[in-house]
Amino acid sequence: MPTTKRTLDELADLGRDIFDRQVWPTLRLEDDGKFVAIDVDTSDYEIDADDFAAVSRLRSRKPAADAWLTRSGFPTTCRIGVVA
């Protein structure tokens, strides 16, 4: 299983920066809610409605990707717990 060579905070900071500068401006209305997998080393990314598909496509092109995953239009990638 691939692991990051950075702390999780460093990975998140790099991922958010790349998302804000390079990915967000290219998103279309239909991309809202989709997952974005970003290689923080190269700034390459993949977008898909399925998180696993986005990461898999990114890793198929960049096997050593230091990947960060986010969800377009959401403050967090996923929510854990019971929603009342």
C-alpha positions in Angstrom: 0.0 0.0 0.0 1.5 3.4 -1.0 2.3 5.8 1.7 3.1 9.5 1.7 6.6 10.8 2.3 5.1 13.8 4.0 3.2 14.4 7.2 -0.6 14.4 6.7 -0.7 18.1 7.4 2.0 18.8 4.7 0.1 16.6 2.2 -3.2 18.4 3.0 -1.6 21.9 2.7 0.0 21.0 -0.7 -3.2 19.4 -1.9 -5.4 22.3 -1.0 -3.0 24.8 -2.6 -2.9 22.8 -5.9 -6.7 22.5 -5.8 -7.2 26.2 -5.2 -4.7 27.4 -7.8 -5.0 24.9 -10.6 -8.0 22.6 -10.2 -10.8 24.9 -8.9 -10.6 27.4 -11.8 -11.1 24.5 -14.3 -14.1 22.9 -12.7 -17.5 23.0 -14.4 -20.9 23.1 -12.7 -21.4 19.4 -13.4 -18.2 18.6 -11.4 -19.8 19.7 -8.1 -19.7 16.8 -5.7 -17.1 14.8 -7.6 -13.9 13.6 -6.1 -10.5 15.1 -7.1 -7.4 13.0 -6.7 -4.2 15.2 -6.9 -0.6 14.1 -7.1 1.1 16.8 -4.9 4.5 16.1 -6.6 3.4 16.8 -10.2 0.0 18.6 -9.8 -1.6 16.0 -12.0 -5.2 15.2 -11.1 -8.2 13.1 -11.9 -11.9 13.9 -11.4 -14.6 11.3 -11.0 -17.9 10.7 -9.2 -16.3 7.7 -7.6 -13.4 8.3 -5.2 -11.7 4.9 -6.0 -11.9 5.5 -9.7 -10.3 9.0 -9.4 -7.4 7.6 -7.4 -7.0 4.5 -9.6 -6.8 6.5 -12.8 -4.3 8.9 -11.2 -2.2 6.0 -10.0 -2.4 4.2 -13.3 -0.7 7.2 -14.9 1.5 8.1 -11.9 2.2 4.9 -9.9 4.3 6.7 -7.3 1.8 9.5 -6.9 1.7 11.2 -3.5 -2.0 11.5 -3.7 -4.4 13.8 -1.9 -8.2 13.4 -2.3 -10.9 16.1 -1.9 -14.4 16.6 -3.0 -15.5 19.5 -5.1 -17.9 21.8 -3.4 -17.7 20.1 0.0 -15.7 21.2 3.1 -14.5 17.6 3.7 -14.0 14.5 1.4 -16.4 12.4 3.4 -18.5 12.4 6.6 -18.3 9.7 9.2 -21.1 9.1 11.7 -24.8 9.1 11.9 -26.8 11.9 10.4 -30.0 12.6 12.3 
